[in-house]
Amino acid sequence: MESYKTLLLANKAWVQERIQIDKEYFTQLAKDQQPEFLWVGCSDSRVPAEEITGTKAGDIFAHRNIANLVLHTDVNLQSVLQYAVEVLKVKHIIVCGHYGCGGVRAAMTRQRYGVLDEWLRNIKDVYHSHRDEIQSAGDHEEQVNRLVELNVLEQVKNITKTKVVQKAWHFEQRPTIHGWVFNMADGTLTNLYKVEPGSPIEDIYCYDPESL
């Protein structure tokens, strides 16, 4: 059997399992979503948001890309962010990286990857900003993982620089921004950073409240 067909068969089994547990499951699922969390994670297939957090469909509004980047030029990410904050009214935004990230590892090399090079440039910039700290982290694998953590930090900062989040902070005192890292070796999540609504932001990135 072709591999994709096993997915369709698994879907049928999943539907039957859900119905047996709760006959109204899909009726409820089809209603408007009200997630409390926006998840910005890595596209890595081993880091599924719902599974590693033990949540169910409808709990997490998710966006994933290579190395969980938050770029002001990424219309896809910015659209997701605006919808999550202004329409869904999420209370928390989680940026989640993972140790051993292939995107981070690739950014630490001089190898060319085609169109991916432009994306990885953003991680190289993080490396450049924290070069001394990363190089003093230990062996190569430890340096990769320290860059993973610092990359999460920079993406958390990037979220706070957006007008969408600053407006929600000013008028509604939400959302809280979190920076997490997932360890595939033992399945654990670690909360590295937490930024409460209204936290200080470097002046140059702050919008005038009257313009929000």
C-alpha positions as CSV (number, residue, x, y, z in Angstrom):
1,M,0.0,0.0,0.0
2,E,1.3,3.5,-0.9
3,S,2.3,5.4,2.3
4,Y,-0.1,8.2,1.8
5,K,-3.1,5.8,1.8
6,T,-2.2,4.7,5.3
7,L,-2.9,8.3,6.4
8,L,-6.4,8.2,5.0
9,L,-7.1,4.9,6.6
10,A,-5.7,6.2,9.9
11,N,-8.1,9.2,9.6
12,K,-11.1,6.9,9.3
13,A,-10.0,5.0,12.4
14,W,-9.5,8.3,14.3
15,V,-12.9,9.6,13.3
16,Q,-14.5,6.4,14.6
17,E,-12.5,6.5,17.8
18,R,-13.5,10.2,18.5
19,I,-17.2,9.4,17.8
20,Q,-17.2,6.4,20.2
21,I,-15.8,8.6,23.0
22,D,-18.0,11.6,22.2
23,K,-20.8,11.6,19.7
24,E,-20.8,15.4,19.6
25,Y,-17.0,15.8,19.1
26,F,-17.1,16.9,15.5
27,T,-20.2,19.1,16.0
28,Q,-18.3,21.0,18.7
29,L,-15.1,21.0,16.7
30,A,-16.8,22.7,13.8
31,K,-17.9,25.6,15.9
32,D,-15.7,28.8,16.1
33,Q,-12.3,28.2,17.5
34,Q,-11.3,29.9,20.8
35,P,-7.6,29.0,21.4
36,E,-5.8,30.6,24.2
37,F,-2.4,30.1,22.7
38,L,-0.5,31.1,19.5
39,W,2.4,28.7,18.8
40,V,5.3,29.8,16.7
41,G,7.3,26.6,16.2
42,C,9.8,24.8,13.9
43,S,8.6,22.9,10.9
44,D,10.5,19.8,12.1
45,S,8.1,16.9,11.9
46,R,9.2,15.7,15.4
47,V,7.9,18.7,17.2
48,P,4.1,18.7,16.9
49,A,2.6,21.3,19.2
50,E,-0.5,19.5,20.3
51,E,1.2,16.2,21.0
52,I,4.1,17.5,23.1
53,T,1.9,19.7,25.1
54,G,-0.9,17.2,25.6
55,T,-3.5,19.5,24.2
56,K,-6.4,18.8,21.9
57,A,-7.6,20.2,18.6
58,G,-8.8,23.8,19.0
59,D,-6.5,24.6,21.9
60,I,-3.5,26.0,20.0
61,F,-3.4,28.3,16.9
62,A,-0.1,27.4,15.2
63,H,2.4,28.7,12.8
64,R,5.5,26.7,11.9
65,N,8.5,27.5,9.8
66,I,12.2,26.5,9.6
67,A,13.8,27.4,12.9
68,N,10.7,29.2,14.3
69,L,11.6,32.6,13.0
70,V,9.6,35.8,13.5
71,L,10.5,38.2,10.7
72,H,8.9,41.5,10.0
73,T,9.1,40.8,6.3
74,D,7.3,37.4,6.6
75,V,3.7,38.3,5.5
76,N,2.6,34.8,6.4
77,L,3.8,35.0,10.0
78,Q,2.6,38.6,10.4
79,S,-0.9,37.6,9.1
80,V,-1.1,34.7,11.6
81,L,0.1,37.0,14.4
82,Q,-2.5,39.7,13.6
83,Y,-5.3,37.2,13.4
84,A,-4.3,35.4,16.6
85,V,-4.0,38.7,18.6
86,E,-6.8,40.8,17.1
87,V,-9.4,38.2,16.2
88,L,-8.8,35.2,18.3
89,K,-7.7,37.3,21.3
90,V,-5.0,34.8,22.4
91,K,-3.6,35.3,25.9
92,H,-0.3,33.7,25.3
93,I,2.2,33.5,22.4
94,I,4.8,30.8,22.6
95,V,7.9,30.7,20.5
96,C,9.2,27.1,20.7
97,G,12.6,26.0,19.4
98,H,14.2,22.6,19.8
99,Y,17.7,21.4,20.5
100,G,19.6,20.0,17.6
101,C,17.6,22.1,15.1
102,G,18.7,21.5,11.6
103,G,18.0,25.0,10.5
104,V,20.2,26.4,13.3
105,R,22.9,23.8,12.6
106,A,22.9,24.7,8.8
107,A,23.2,28.4,9.6
108,M,26.4,27.8,11.5
109,T,28.1,26.4,8.3
110,R,29.3,28.1,5.2
111,Q,27.5,25.7,2.9
112,R,25.0,26.9,0.3
113,Y,21.5,25.6,0.3
114,G,19.8,27.6,-2.5
115,V,16.8,29.8,-1.7
116,L,17.1,28.6,2.0
117,D,20.2,30.7,2.3
118,E,18.2,33.9,2.5
119,W,16.1,32.5,5.4
120,L,19.2,31.1,7.3
121,R,20.8,34.6,7.0
122,N,18.5,35.7,9.9
123,I,19.9,33.0,12.1
124,K,23.4,33.9,11.1
125,D,22.7,37.4,12.3
126,V,21.7,36.0,15.7
127,Y,25.0,34.1,15.8
128,H,26.9,37.3,14.9
129,S,25.2,39.2,17.7
130,H,26.1,36.6,20.3
131,R,29.3,35.1,18.8
132,D,31.4,35.2,22.0
133,E,28.7,33.6,24.2
134,I,28.1,30.9,21.7
135,Q,31.7,30.1,21.1
136,S,32.3,29.8,24.8
137,A,29.3,27.4,25.3
138,G,31.4,24.2,24.8
139,D,31.8,21.7,22.0
140,H,30.0,22.1,18.7
141,E,26.8,20.5,19.8
142,E,26.6,22.7,22.8
143,Q,27.2,25.7,20.6
144,V,24.4,24.7,18.3
145,N,22.0,24.3,21.3
146,R,23.0,27.7,22.8
147,L,22.3,29.3,19.4
148,V,18.9,27.5,19.5
149,E,18.2,29.2,22.8
150,L,19.4,32.6,21.7
151,N,17.4,32.3,18.5
152,V,14.3,31.8,20.6
153,L,15.1,34.9,22.6
154,E,15.6,37.0,19.5
155,Q,12.3,35.8,18.0
156,V,10.5,36.6,21.3
157,K,12.0,40.1,21.1
158,N,10.8,40.4,17.5
159,I,7.2,39.7,18.5
160,T,7.4,42.5,21.1
161,K,8.5,44.9,18.3
162,T,5.3,44.5,16.4
163,K,2.5,47.1,16.4
164,V,-0.1,44.3,16.7
165,V,1.3,43.1,20.1
166,Q,2.1,46.6,21.4
167,K,-1.5,47.7,20.7
168,A,-2.9,44.7,22.5
169,W,-0.5,45.3,25.4
170,H,-1.6,49.0,25.6
171,F,-5.3,48.5,25.4
172,E,-5.9,44.9,26.7
173,Q,-2.8,44.0,28.8
174,R,-2.2,40.8,26.8
175,P,-0.7,38.6,25.4
176,T,2.2,37.2,27.5
177,I,5.1,36.1,25.3
178,H,7.0,32.9,26.1
179,G,10.2,31.4,24.8
180,W,10.4,27.6,25.1
181,V,12.8,24.9,23.9
182,F,11.9,21.3,23.3
183,N,14.4,18.5,24.1
184,M,13.7,15.5,21.8
185,A,16.1,13.4,23.8
186,D,13.8,13.3,26.8
187,G,10.6,14.9,25.6
188,T,10.7,17.9,27.9
189,L,9.8,21.5,27.4
190,T,11.8,24.2,29.1
191,N,10.5,27.8,29.7
192,L,13.5,30.0,28.9
193,Y,12.0,33.4,28.7
194,K,8.7,35.1,29.7
195,V,7.7,38.7,28.7
196,E,4.7,40.2,30.4
197,P,2.4,42.7,28.7
198,G,3.8,46.2,29.1
199,S,7.4,45.1,29.6
200,P,10.1,47.6,28.5
201,I,11.0,47.6,24.8
202,E,14.0,49.4,23.4
203,D,12.8,52.9,22.5
204,I,13.5,52.7,18.8
205,Y,11.0,49.8,18.4
206,C,8.3,51.4,20.5
207,Y,5.3,52.9,18.7
208,D,3.7,56.1,20.0
209,P,0.5,55.0,21.9
210,E,-1.4,57.6,20.0
211,S,-0.6,55.9,16.7
212,L,-1.8,52.5,17.8
